[in-house]
Amino acid sequence: MEDGSVHLSQRRKPNCPNVEEEAPKKDNEECKKSKRSPRYILIPRFAKLFFGCLAAILSGMMYAIYLSTYHERKFWFSGRPELEREITFQGDSAIYYSFYKELIKAPSFKRGIYQLTHDNSTLSMKTMNVVRQMTLYPELIASVLYQASGSEDVIEPVYFYIGIVFGLQGIYVAALFVTSWLMSGTWLAGMLTVAWFIINRADTTRIDYSIPLRENWAMPYFACQVAALTGYLKNNLNSSAERFCYLLVSASTYTFMMMWEYSHYLLFIQAISLFLLDLLGLTQTEKVHEVYKIYLFSLFLGYMLQFENPALLVSPLLSLVVAALLAKYLQMNTKKGTLLSRMLKVVYFYLVFTMTVTLNLVAKTFISHKEHEHLMKVLEVKFGLNTTKNFTVNWFLCQESFQTPSQDLFLRLTQSSLLPFYILVLIICLVSVGQAIFKRMGGQPVSETTTLKVGRIGERPEVVYHVLHSISLGLLAVTMEGMKYVWTPYVCMIAAFGVCSPELWTTLFKWLRLKIVHPVLLALVLSMAVPTIIGFSLWKEFFPRIMGELTELQEFYDPDTVGLMTWIKRQAPIAAVFAGSPQLMGAIKLCTGWMVTNLPLYNDEDLQKRNEHIFQIYSKRSADDIYKILTSYQATYLVIEDSICNEVGPVRGCRVKDLLDIANGHVYYEESDGYGYSKYGRFCQEIKMNYSPYVNYFTRVYWNRSYYVYKINTVISFQS
């Protein structure tokens, strides 16, 4: 009895001090182990965190260096004069960079801001706030950093500008790395994500085509927001980590909204995913509502700092968030799993949906807003809800971004093994999420802590969120080619997370009820073996191709455009105003600084009309009509591009001249229409003949193989 009491008293002592010799050796070893375990746990965790962060940083840096090297090889950038470098910026990219140049050359930053907010030297007969019109906050930040860092004597402005964009792309890759790491628990998933992202670069980013695009500035911040949101949604997160994730979500959400005029639409899709996640009862409602408050704060702060931009007030994101927060107070006990709670969820969904639509309609009724309205018209025609002959709408529909993706996209993703693994991971996660939902509907609580042995990947809120968000983006990507640049990085991240996650493999093996091998052991082996095999095969097949891109010296030279810009800078008067295609006008504005009649901008009704009117130089209109249009915008020179005038496009009906003929009623359009007729020839072709009445209105002053420049006569002398 005495020995038994001794043993019991010794076991109750938590720190096991002065263990008697009579105590069992087993108890003594357990006490020593409990003392040492924090150290043995802390060191591996620290090592894993250190090497994972190091791998993420190195991945981002290597990708940025890769982009810089590829850009140098593609354009032979460092060996060209400034004019030829600037010609590589095409379309709207040229406009963005031109305003960055103006800020650098301004006598002071304050003066530069004033010139951009009261710009009357870009478009004839128009003063506009280009900071708000074109979302020039990236250029403002770049110019401030360039001047504040004292880089004027160290690096040229163009290298500093593109260097920032390439650096942001490195952050983009690092954020995707961290997201897949957070979801899978291993930074091996991050390495696989980066590999897939780079291999499928043609479908994951548009950095190759146009460096200054707004999405190239904005998407890295969105990737950081998604990474922070992934950590924030995790269960059993300590308070310090949760606070850090919350602050990072707040900062990145607001920055993302300031960098891209269409960012609130992408956040709207994200908000829908979070709303469905909360509706299914698979996360803490308080966390979702905190993210809603971040949206509200970002929208209203963005509204104030974007010169009271009304587009943010009529945004569907604002309507959804306000409706969800208002309906929150009517959501009565909907997470109990009873029949009443399920009915209330349906009522809650209906209430939020109707309130969102109502609030958005009311906002658009009382708030004057015409920006981005063309997008709604384009989508209506795209999905067959309407038909139109409008030139701008049809021109947008003919752009690659609004086209339905070809089979080549899915073939490329399959060849890199990305798409098959993504589909496999998505199916497993969807089935597991379905099980969790039925479990909730049956009144059983969903466990907040999922272990490897349990294998319920669908009960993790961050996984459910990514599944919902990925499906939403995927549905848009299969309808519009441009959305693939948002969806495909998600595909890389989710596929890598799935094949590297032991918990996902365990979930699969629990369904299969394996008895020969322990499911957890097999899951651990496959979560290491499968990504290793994938990585080795990708390295063997695609690494030589990537290195070949870096070693191959390409040549980009456009002597006709160089000749045109050189002539303008040397021969055209300073007060000249040029008219032509929007893309060419952007290049003229950047390379020469001369005033133009139109720009490649479509977020304003007046800018859309300008482009449509100037494009009439490629239509079947009379010389008198074209002359009146050009002089109404005070144009003094007209530039005609042979590539547009004599375009032989693969898709008939999407050429500029075809769209103009449709809009002007000069061709057959529908069964209810007759055959149109114009007694005039195509202006851009007729003007080259140099006969009356064209020579009365226009005088050719310069030409080469690609461009014809005509001076618009101020005094008309009619000749027979």
C-alpha positions in Angstrom: 0.0 0.0 0.0 2.8 2.4 0.8 4.5 1.7 -2.5 1.4 2.3 -4.4 0.8 5.6 -2.7 4.4 6.6 -3.5 3.8 5.9 -7.2 0.6 7.9 -7.3 2.1 10.9 -5.6 5.1 10.9 -7.9 2.8 10.8 -11.0 0.8 13.8 -9.8 3.9 16.0 -9.7 4.0 17.9 -13.0 7.7 18.8 -13.0 8.9 15.5 -11.6 11.5 17.0 -9.2 13.7 14.7 -7.2 12.4 11.5 -8.7 12.9 8.6 -6.3 14.8 5.6 -7.3 11.7 3.5 -6.7 9.8 5.3 -9.4 9.4 3.4 -12.7 12.0 4.1 -15.3 9.3 4.7 -17.8 7.9 7.7 -15.9 11.3 9.1 -15.5 11.9 9.0 -19.3 8.5 10.6 -20.0 9.3 13.5 -17.7 12.6 14.1 -19.4 11.0 13.9 -22.8 8.3 16.5 -21.8 11.1 18.9 -20.7 13.0 18.6 -23.9 10.0 18.5 -26.3 9.6 22.3 -26.7 13.2 22.6 -27.9 13.0 19.7 -30.2 9.7 21.0 -31.7 10.9 24.6 -32.0 14.1 23.9 -33.8 12.5 21.9 -36.7 9.7 24.5 -37.0 12.2 27.4 -37.2 14.3 25.6 -39.7 11.2 24.8 -41.9 10.1 28.4 -41.7 13.5 29.8 -42.4 14.2 27.6 -45.4 10.7 28.0 -46.7 10.9 31.8 -46.6 14.3 31.7 -48.2 13.0 29.5 -51.0 10.0 31.9 -51.5 12.3 34.9 -51.7 14.8 33.2 -54.0 12.0 32.1 -56.3 10.7 35.6 -56.6 14.1 37.1 -57.2 15.0 34.5 -59.8 11.8 35.0 -61.6 12.3 38.8 -61.7 15.9 38.3 -63.0 14.5 35.9 -65.6 12.0 38.4 -66.8 14.6 41.1 -67.0 17.0 38.9 -69.0 14.2 37.7 -71.3 13.1 41.3 -72.0 16.7 42.3 -72.8 17.1 39.4 -75.2 13.8 39.9 -76.8 14.2 43.6 -77.6 17.9 44.0 -77.3 16.9 46.8 -75.0 20.3 48.1 -73.8 21.7 48.4 -77.3 19.0 50.7 -78.7 18.6 54.5 -78.7 15.8 56.0 -76.6 13.3 56.3 -79.5 13.5 52.6 -80.4 13.1 51.6 -76.8 10.0 53.7 -76.5 8.5 52.1 -79.6 8.5 48.8 -77.8 5.7 50.2 -75.6 2.6 49.6 -77.6 -1.0 50.9 -77.4 -2.2 52.0 -73.9 1.2 51.0 -72.4 2.8 53.9 -74.3 0.4 56.3 -72.7 1.1 55.1 -69.2 4.9 55.4 -69.7 4.5 58.8 -71.4 2.9 60.3 -68.2 5.7 58.7 -66.1 8.2 60.6 -68.3 6.3 63.8 -67.8 6.4 63.4 -64.0 10.1 62.8 -64.1 10.7 65.9 -66.2 8.4 68.1 -64.2 10.2 70.9 -62.2 8.6 69.5 -59.0 6.4 66.6 -58.0 3.6 69.0 -57.0 3.8 70.7 -60.3 3.8 67.3 -62.1 0.6 66.3 -60.2 -1.1 69.5 -61.1 -0.2 69.0 -64.8 -1.7 65.5 -64.8 -4.9 66.5 -63.0 -5.4 69.4 -65.3 -4.0 67.9 -68.5 -4.8 69.9 -71.7 -1.7 69.0 -73.8 -2.6 65.4 -74.6 -6.0 65.5 -76.3 -7.1 68.4 -78.5 -10.0 70.4 -77.2 -10.2 68.4 -73.9 -8.9 69.0 -70.4 -9.0 65.9 -68.2 -7.7 64.4 -65.0 -5.6 61.6 -66.3 -4.7 60.4 -62.8 -8.3 59.4 -62.3 -9.1 58.7 -65.9 -6.2 56.2 -66.4 -5.4 55.2 -62.8 -1.9 56.6 -62.9 -1.0 55.8 -59.2 1.7 53.3 -60.2 3.4 56.0 -62.3 3.1 58.5 -59.4 4.7 56.0 -57.0 7.4 55.1 -59.5 8.3 58.7 -60.1 8.5 59.5 -56.4 10.7 56.5 -55.7 12.9 57.4 -58.7 13.5 60.9 -57.5 13.5 60.3 -53.7 16.1 57.4 -54.0 18.5 59.6 -55.9 18.5 57.2 -58.9 18.8 60.0 -61.5 22.6 59.6 -61.6 22.6 55.8 -61.3 19.9 54.4 -63.7 17.9 55.6 -66.6 14.1 56.2 -65.9 13.0 53.4 -68.3 15.1 50.8 -66.5 13.9 52.0 -63.1 10.3 51.8 -64.3 10.4 48.3 -65.9 12.6 47.1 -63.0 9.8 47.9 -60.5 7.3 46.0 -62.6 9.6 43.0 -62.8 10.2 43.2 -59.1 6.4 43.1 -58.5 6.2 40.0 -60.6 8.7 38.4 -58.3 6.5 39.3 -55.4 3.6 37.8 -57.3 5.4 34.5 -57.6 6.5 34.6 -54.0 2.9 35.2 -52.8 1.7 32.2 -54.8 4.5 30.2 -53.2 3.4 31.2 -49.7 -0.3 30.5 -50.4 0.3 26.9 -51.5 2.7 26.5 -48.6 0.1 27.6 -46.1 -2.5 25.3 -47.5 -0.3 22.2 -47.9 2.1 22.6 -44.9 5.2 22.1 -47.1 7.2 24.6 -49.1 7.7 21.8 -51.7 4.2 22.9 -53.0 5.5 26.4 -53.4 8.4 25.3 -55.5 6.0 23.3 -57.7 3.7 26.3 -58.0 6.5 28.5 -59.2 7.6 25.9 -61.8 4.1 25.5 -63.2 3.7 29.3 -63.3 6.9 29.9 -65.2 6.3 27.0 -67.7 2.8 28.3 -68.5 3.9 31.9 -68.5 2.1 32.6 -71.8 -1.2 31.8 -70.0 -0.5 33.1 -66.5 0.7 36.6 -67.2 0.7 39.3 -69.9 4.0 40.7 -68.8 5.6 39.6 -72.1 3.1 41.6 -74.2 2.9 44.9 -72.3 4.9 45.7 -69.2 3.0 48.8 -67.9 -0.5 47.3 -68.0 -2.5 48.0 -64.9 -3.0 44.3 -64.1 0.8 43.8 -64.1 1.0 46.4 -61.3 -2.1 45.2 -59.5 -2.1 41.4 -59.5 1.0 41.0 -57.2 -0.9 42.9 -54.5 -4.0 40.7 -55.1 -1.8 37.6 -54.7 -0.5 39.0 -51.4 -4.1 39.6 -50.3 -5.1 36.0 -51.2 -2.1 34.7 -49.3 -2.9 36.7 -46.2 -6.6 35.8 -46.5 -5.6 32.1 -46.6 -3.8 32.4 -43.3 -6.6 34.5 -41.8 -9.3 31.9 -42.6 -7.4 29.1 -40.9 -8.8 27.6 -37.7 -6.9 27.7 -34.4 -4.8 30.6 -35.5 -3.0 32.4 -32.7 -3.9 36.0 -32.0 -0.6 37.5 -33.2 -0.7 35.6 -36.5 -4.4 36.5 -37.0 -3.7 40.2 -36.4 -0.8 40.1 -38.8 -2.9 38.5 -41.5 -5.7 40.9 -41.0 -3.4 43.9 -41.4 -1.9 42.4 -44.5 -5.3 41.8 -46.0 -6.3 45.4 -45.3 -3.2 46.9 -46.8 -3.1 44.7 -49.9 -6.8 45.1 -50.6 -6.6 48.9 -50.6 -3.4 49.0 -52.6 -4.9 46.5 -55.2 -7.9 48.7 -55.5 -5.8 51.8 -56.2 -3.7 50.1 -58.8 -6.3 48.9 -61.2 -9.7 50.5 -62.2 -11.3 47.0 -62.6 -10.0 45.6 -59.3 -13.3 46.0 -57.5 -14.9 43.5 -60.0 -12.3 40.9 -59.0 -12.9 41.6 -55.4 -16.6 41.2 -56.0 -16.0 37.6 -57.2 -13.9 37.0 -54.1 -16.7 38.5 -51.9 -19.2 36.1 -53.4 -16.9 33.1 -52.6 -16.6 34.4 -49.0 -20.4 34.8 -48.8 -21.0 31.2 -49.9 -18.3 30.0 -47.5 -20.2 31.7 -44.6 -23.6 30.6 -45.9 -22.4 26.9 -45.8 -21.3 27.4 -42.2 -17.8 26.2 -42.8 -16.0 29.2 -41.3 -16.4 31.8 -38.6 -18.9 34.4 -39.6 -17.0 37.1 -37.7 -14.0 36.6 -39.9 -16.0 37.0 -43.1 -17.7 40.1 -41.8 -14.3 41.6 -40.8 -13.2 41.1 -44.5 -16.4 42.8 -45.5 -15.5 45.8 -43.4 -12.1 45.9 -45.1 -13.9 46.1 -48.4 -16.0 49.0 -47.2 -13.0 50.9 -45.9 -11.0 50.3 -49.1 -13.9 51.4 -51.3 -14.6 54.6 -49.4 -10.9 55.5 -49.0 -10.3 54.8 -52.6 -13.3 56.9 -53.6 -11.8 59.9 -51.7 -8.3 59.5 -53.0 -9.4 58.7 -56.6 -11.0 62.2 -56.9 -14.4 60.9 -55.9 -14.6 58.2 -58.5 -18.3 57.3 -58.9 -17.4 53.9 -60.3 -16.6 52.7 -56.8 -20.0 53.8 -55.4 -22.0 51.9 -58.0 -19.7 48.9 -57.7 -21.5 45.5 -57.2 -18.9 44.9 -54.5 -20.3 47.7 -52.4 -23.9 46.6 -52.9 -23.1 43.0 -51.9 -21.1 43.9 -48.8 -23.8 46.4 -47.6 -26.5 43.8 -48.2 -24.6 41.1 -46.4 -24.0 43.2 -43.3 -27.6 44.4 -43.2 -28.9 40.9 -43.6 -26.5 39.8 -40.8 -28.9 41.1 -38.2 -31.8 39.0 -39.7 -29.8 35.8 -39.7 -31.3 34.0 -36.8 -29.5 30.9 -35.5 -28.7 29.5 -38.9 -25.9 27.3 -37.9 -27.7 24.8 -35.7 -28.4 22.2 -38.4 -32.1 22.1 -37.8 -34.8 22.3 -40.5 -35.6 25.8 -39.4 -32.0 26.9 -39.8 -31.8 25.4 -43.3 -34.9 27.3 -44.3 -33.5 30.5 -42.8 -30.3 30.0 -44.8 -32.4 29.9 -48.0 -34.2 33.1 -46.8 -30.9 34.7 -45.9 -29.4 33.9 -49.4 -32.5 35.3 -51.1 -32.5 38.4 -48.9 -28.8 39.2 -49.6 -29.3 38.6 -53.4 -32.4 40.8 -53.7 -30.9 43.5 -51.5 -27.7 43.5 -53.6 -29.5 43.9 -56.9 -31.8 46.6 -55.4 -29.0 48.6 -53.8 -27.0 48.5 -57.0 -29.9 49.7 -59.1 -30.7 52.5 -56.7 -27.1 53.6 -56.6 -26.9 53.7 -60.4 -30.2 55.7 -60.5 -29.0 58.4 -58.2 -25.3 58.5 -58.9 -24.3 59.9 -62.3 -21.9 57.3 -63.7 -21.0 56.4 -67.3 -17.6 54.8 -66.8 -17.4 51.1 -67.6 -21.0 51.1 -69.0 -19.5 49.8 -72.2 -18.5 46.7 -70.4 -22.1 45.9 -69.5 -23.1 46.4 -73.1 -20.3 44.2 -74.3 -21.3 41.4 -71.9 -24.9 41.6 -72.9 -24.0 41.0 -76.5 -21.4 38.5 -75.6 -23.9 36.3 -73.8 -26.6 36.7 -76.4 -28.8 39.1 -74.4 -28.7 41.8 -77.0 -27.5 42.6 -80.5 -25.9 45.8 -81.8 -24.2 47.5 -84.7 -22.3 49.8 -82.4 -18.7 50.0 -83.5 -17.1 50.2 -80.0 -19.0 47.2 -78.6 -18.3 45.0 -81.6 -14.7 46.1 -81.6 -14.4 45.0 -78.0 -16.0 41.6 -78.8 -13.4 41.1 -81.5 -10.5 41.6 -79.1 -8.7 38.5 -77.9 -9.6 39.2 -74.2 -13.3 38.8 -74.9 -13.0 35.8 -77.2 -13.8 32.3 -76.0 -10.6 30.4 -75.3 -9.4 28.0 -77.9 -8.6 24.4 -77.3 -4.9 25.3 -77.5 -5.2 26.7 -74.0 -6.3 23.5 -72.4 -3.9 21.5 -74.6 -0.9 23.6 -73.3 -2.0 23.2 -69.7 -2.4 19.5 -70.2 1.0 19.1 -71.8 2.6 20.6 -68.7 0.6 18.1 -66.6 -1.0 21.1 -64.8 -4.7 20.7 -65.8 -5.0 16.9 -65.0 -3.7 17.4 -61.5 -5.8 20.4 -61.0 -8.9 18.5 -62.0 -8.0 15.6 -59.7 -7.4 17.9 -56.7 -10.6 19.9 -57.4 -12.7 16.8 -57.6 -11.3 15.4 -54.3 -11.8 18.8 -52.5 -15.4 19.2 -53.9 -16.4 15.7 -52.8 -14.9 16.4 -49.3 -16.7 19.7 -49.1 -19.9 18.0 -50.1 -19.5 15.6 -47.2 -18.9 18.5 -44.8 -22.0 20.2 -46.0 -24.2 17.1 -45.6 -22.7 16.6 -42.2 -23.7 20.1 -41.2 -27.2 19.6 -42.6 -27.5 16.5 -40.5 -26.9 18.6 -37.4 -23.4 17.3 -36.7 -20.8 19.9 -35.9 -17.9 20.3 -38.2 -14.6 19.9 -36.5 -12.5 23.0 -36.2 -9.3 21.0 -36.0 -8.6 18.5 -38.8 -5.7 16.1 -38.3 -3.8 14.0 -40.8 -5.3 10.8 -39.5 -8.9 12.1 -40.0 -8.4 13.2 -43.6 -11.2 15.7 -44.0 -9.7 18.2 -46.3 -13.1 19.7 -47.1 -13.7 20.9 -43.6 -10.8 23.4 -43.7 -12.3 26.9 -44.5 -9.3 28.1 -46.4 -9.5 25.1 -48.7 -13.2 25.6 -49.3 -12.7 29.3 -50.0 -10.1 28.5 -52.7 -12.3 25.9 -54.3 -15.2 28.3 -54.6 -13.0 31.1 -55.8 -11.2 28.9 -58.3 -14.5 27.6 -59.7 -15.8 31.2 -60.1 -12.8 32.4 -61.9 -12.7 29.2 -64.0 -16.3 29.8 -65.2 -15.3 33.3 -66.4 -12.1 32.0 -68.0 -13.9 29.5 -70.2 -16.0 32.3 -71.6 -13.4 35.1 -71.9 -9.8 34.6 -72.9 -8.6 37.6 -70.8 -9.8 36.0 -67.5 -7.3 33.2 -68.0 -4.5 35.4 -66.6 -6.4 35.6 -63.3 -7.5 31.9 -63.2 -4.4 30.1 -64.4 -2.2 31.2 -61.5 -4.9 29.8 -59.2 -4.7 26.5 -61.1 -1.0 26.4 -60.5 -1.3 27.0 -56.8 -4.2 24.6 -56.1 -2.8 21.8 -58.2 0.6 22.1 -56.4 -1.1 22.3 -53.0 -3.1 19.2 -53.7 -0.3 16.9 -54.8 1.9 18.0 -52.0 -0.8 17.8 -49.2 -0.7 14.6 -47.1 -4.1 15.5 -45.8 -5.6 15.4 -49.3 -4.0 12.0 -50.0 -5.3 10.7 -46.7 -8.8 11.9 -47.6 -8.7 10.0 -50.8 -7.3 6.8 -49.2 -10.0 6.9 -46.4 -12.6 6.7 -49.1 -10.8 3.8 -50.8 -10.5 2.1 -47.4 -7.0 0.8 -48.0 -6.0 -2.1 -45.7 -2.7 -3.3 -47.1 -0.8 -0.1 -46.3 -1.6 2.4 -43.6 -3.3 5.4 -45.3 -1.3 8.0 -43.4 2.0 6.4 -44.2 1.1 6.1 -47.8 -0.1 9.7 -47.9 3.2 11.0 -46.5 5.2 9.0 -49.0 3.1 10.1 -52.0 3.0 13.8 -50.9 6.8 13.7 -51.3 7.2 11.3 -54.2 4.5 12.6 -56.6 5.7 16.3 -56.6 9.3 15.1 -56.9 8.5 13.0 -60.0 6.5 15.9 -61.5 9.3 18.4 -60.8 11.9 16.1 -62.4 9.8 15.5 -65.5 9.1 19.3 -65.8 12.8 20.0 -65.4 13.8 17.5 -68.0 11.2 18.7 -70.6 10.9 22.4 -70.1 14.2 23.7 -68.5 16.1 23.5 -71.8 13.4 25.4 -73.5 13.4 28.2 -70.9 17.2 28.4 -71.0 16.9 28.6 -74.8 14.7 31.7 -74.5 17.4 33.4 -72.5 20.3 32.5 -74.8 18.5 33.3 -78.1 19.0 36.9 -79.1 15.9 38.2 -80.9 15.8 41.3 -83.0 12.9 43.8 -82.8 13.2 46.6 -85.3 10.5 48.7 -86.9 12.2 51.1 -89.3 8.9 52.5 -90.6 7.7 53.6 -87.2 11.1 55.0 -86.4 11.0 56.9 -89.6 7.6 58.3 -88.8 8.5 59.4 -85.3 11.7 61.0 -86.5 9.9 63.0 -89.2 7.3 64.2 -86.7 10.0 65.4 -84.3 12.0 67.2 -87.0 9.4 68.5 -89.5 6.0 68.9 -87.7 5.3 72.2 -86.0 5.0 72.2 -82.2 1.3 73.2 -82.4 0.5 70.2 -84.7 -2.4 67.9 -83.8 -2.3 64.3 -85.1 -5.2 62.0 -85.9 -5.1 58.3 -86.6 -5.7 54.9 -85.0 -5.7 55.0 -81.1 -2.8 52.6 -80.8 -0.6 54.8 -83.1 -1.6 58.0 -81.3 -0.4 56.5 -78.0 3.0 55.9 -79.6 3.1 59.4 -81.1 2.3 60.9 -77.7 5.1 59.0 -76.0 7.8 59.3 -78.7 7.2 62.9 -79.8 5.1 64.6 -77.1 2.8 66.1 -79.8 -0.9 66.6 -79.2 -3.3 64.0 -80.6 -7.1 63.7 -81.2 -7.7 60.4 -79.6 -6.1 57.7 -77.4 -6.5 54.0 -76.8 -8.9 54.7 -73.9 -12.5 53.5 -73.7 -13.6 54.2 -70.1 -15.3 57.4 -71.0 -18.1 58.1 -73.5 -16.3 61.1 -75.1 -13.1 59.0 -75.6 -15.2 56.2 -77.2 -16.8 58.6 -79.6 -13.5 60.2 -80.5 -12.0 56.8 -81.4 -15.0 55.8 -83.5 -15.1 59.1 -85.3 -11.4 59.1 -86.2 -11.6 55.4 -87.2 -13.9 56.6 -90.0 -10.8 57.3 -92.1 -10.9 53.5 -92.8 -14.7 53.6 -93.8 -16.5 54.2 -97.0 -17.2 57.9 -96.4 -16.7 61.0 -98.6 -13.7 63.2 -98.3 -16.0 66.0 -97.2 -17.3 63.9 -94.3 -13.8 62.9 -93.1 -12.6 66.5 -93.4 -15.4 67.8 -91.2 -14.8 65.1 -88.6 -11.0 65.8 -88.4 -11.4 69.6 -88.3 -14.0 69.3 -85.6 -11.2 68.0 -83.4 -8.8 70.6 -84.7 -6.5 68.0 -86.3 -3.8 69.3 -88.5 -2.2 66.0 -89.7 -3.7 62.7 -90.6 -1.8 59.4 -90.4 -3.1 56.4 -92.3 -1.7 52.9 -91.5 -1.5 50.6 -94.5 -1.8 47.5 -92.1 -5.3 48.6 -91.1 -6.5 49.9 -94.5 -5.4 46.7 -96.3 -5.9 44.3 -93.4 -6.6 40.7 -94.4 -7.6 39.3 -91.0 -8.2 35.6 -90.4 -11.7 36.4 -88.9 -13.7 38.2 -91.5 -16.1 40.7 -89.8 -13.6 41.6 -87.0 -11.4 43.8 -89.2 -11.7 47.5 -88.4 -13.1 48.3 -91.9 -15.7 45.5 -91.5 -16.9 46.8 -88.2 -17.1 50.3 -89.6 -19.1 49.1 -92.6 -21.5 47.3 -90.2 -21.9 50.4 -88.0 -22.4 52.6 -91.0 -24.9 50.2 -92.7 -22.7 49.6 -95.7 -22.8 45.8 -95.5 -25.3 43.0 -95.0 -25.8 42.5 -91.2 -29.0 40.6 -90.4 -31.8 38.9 -92.2 -34.1 41.9 -91.5 -31.5 44.3 -93.1 -31.0 44.8 -96.8 -27.7 45.1 -98.6 -26.1 48.4 -97.8 -24.5 50.6 -100.4 -22.1 53.5 -100.3 -21.4 55.6 -103.4 -18.0 56.4 -102.0 -14.9 54.2 -102.0 -12.9 53.4 -98.9 -11.3 56.7 -97.8 -7.9 55.3 -96.8 -7.5 53.8 -100.3 -9.1 56.6 -102.3 -6.9 59.3 -100.7 -3.8 57.6 -102.1 -4.9 58.2 -105.6 -4.3 61.9 -105.4 -7.3 63.1 -107.3 -10.1 65.6 -106.6 -11.8 66.1 -104.2 -9.2 64.4 -101.9 -6.3 66.6 -102.9 -8.4 69.6 -102.2 -8.7 68.7 -98.5 -5.5 66.8 -97.9 -1.8 67.2 -98.9 0.5 64.2 -98.6 3.7 65.3 -96.8 5.4 62.0 -95.8 5.1 58.3 -96.6 6.9 55.0 -96.2 5.9 51.4 -96.6 3.6 51.5 -93.6 2.4 55.0 -93.0 1.0 57.9 -95.1 0.9 61.3 -93.5 -1.4 64.0 -94.9 -1.6 67.7 -93.9 -5.2 68.8 -93.5 -5.6 72.0 -95.5 -6.9 75.0 -93.8 -7.7 76.7 -97.0 -9.6 74.6 -99.5 -9.0 75.2 -103.2 -11.4 73.1 -105.4 -9.8 71.9 -108.6 -11.6 70.3 -111.5 
